[in-house]
């Protein structure tokens, strides 16, 4: 049996995490997925969401806004457009983004613009719900 999963979370500003863990749950573009040791290799894009790193009973959570996840025999590498520990996640900024996106939706004229704006608002609202659930679970 393998020793665990090597994970690195890298943002443009810094290396956030580099360690061996039990599992990692990642917000892929097509939905959340969990990676454990000996996972089949693949690469995918990420959507805004929360990465949960599990090591025994311990859990660490990180916010990620876009990027890529590369699963290889060497482990999981997350190259994030933006990433911070959940404790540094700016809930007030998210509410500001939601308000601005809702205003943009109200101004949208064409069906295509309305559809795009609605998808963006929905994504931000889902992100706010996930953040609220994590807050209530006291995972920081």
N, C-alpha and C positions, 0 to 999 in steps of 0.2 A: 504494500500500500504506500502511496506517496506521502511525503512529509507535510503536505499542505499546499496551498495555492499562493504563489508569489504575486503580489499586487503592487502596482505603482500608479498613483494618481498624480498627473502632471498638468499644471496650468501654465499659462505664459509667464506668470509671476514667480512660481515656485513649485518645488516638489512637495506635495501635500502629504503623501503617504508612501512608504516603501517598507513592506514587511510581508511575512508569511502568515496566512490566515486560513480559516476553515472554509468560508464561502463569502461571496460578494453578490449582492443583488443590484442590478444596473438598469437605468431607464433607457432602453433601446427605442429607436424610432417606432418600431412595431409593437412595443410593449416591454414591460419589465422582464428580465431574465436573470437566472441565478447561475453563477459559475463556481465550480468546485474543482479540486485537483483532478487532473487527467481529463479535463473537458475537451471536446472536439475543437480543433482550431477553426476560428472564423473571425471576420472583422465586420463591424456594423457601426452605423452612425448613432449618435445619442440625441435624445430630446431633453429639454429641461426637466429636471426631477432630482431625486435623492438616491444616492448610492449608500447602501447599507452593508457595512463590513462586519462579518460575524467571526468571532474567534472564541469558541466555547460559549460561555454565558455572556461574554462581553460583546457589545455592539457599538460601532462608531458610525455616524451618519455624516455625509458630505453632500452639499448642494452642487449640482453640475448644470451648466447652461451650454448645451451643445458640445459637439466634439466627436471623438471616435473611441471605440473599444476594440482592442486587438487581443484575441485569445490565441495563445500559441503554446507549444510544449513548455516554453520557459515561464508561462504564467499569463496574467492579465495586465495589460497596460492601457490606462485610460488617458487619452490626450484630450483635455477639456478646453473649450474656448474660455470658460470661466468656472472656477471651482473654489469653494470655501467650506470649512467645517460648519456643520449645522449651527453651532453656537455663534457663528459670525454671519449667518443668513439674515438679510435685511428685510424683515416682514413689512415695514413701513414703505420701503421702496416698491415692493411687490404690489401693495395696495395702490400706490401712485400709478404704476404701470397699468393696472386693471382699469382704473378710472380713465386714463388717457386712451386705452384701447376701446373702451365702451363709447367714448366721445367720437373716436374715429369710426366706429361702427354706425353711430347715429348719422354721421356725415356721408357715409358711403352711398353712391348714387346707383351704380350698375349692379346687377345681380352677382357678377364675379367679384366686385369689390366688397359687397356685403358678405358673400360666402367666405372670402379670405379673412375679412375682419372678424366674422363670427367664430371662425376656427381659432384665430389668435386669442380672442377673449376667452373662449372655452378652455384653451390650453392654460392660460394664466389662472383662471378660476380653479381648474383641477390642481394646479401647482399650489395654490393657496389652501385648498382642502387637504392636500398631502402634508403641507407644513403644519397645519393646525392639528392633524392627527398625530404627527410626530411630537409636537409640543405637548399634547395631552398624554402621550405615552411616556413623556419625560426622557426621551432618548436624545442625548446631546453629545 
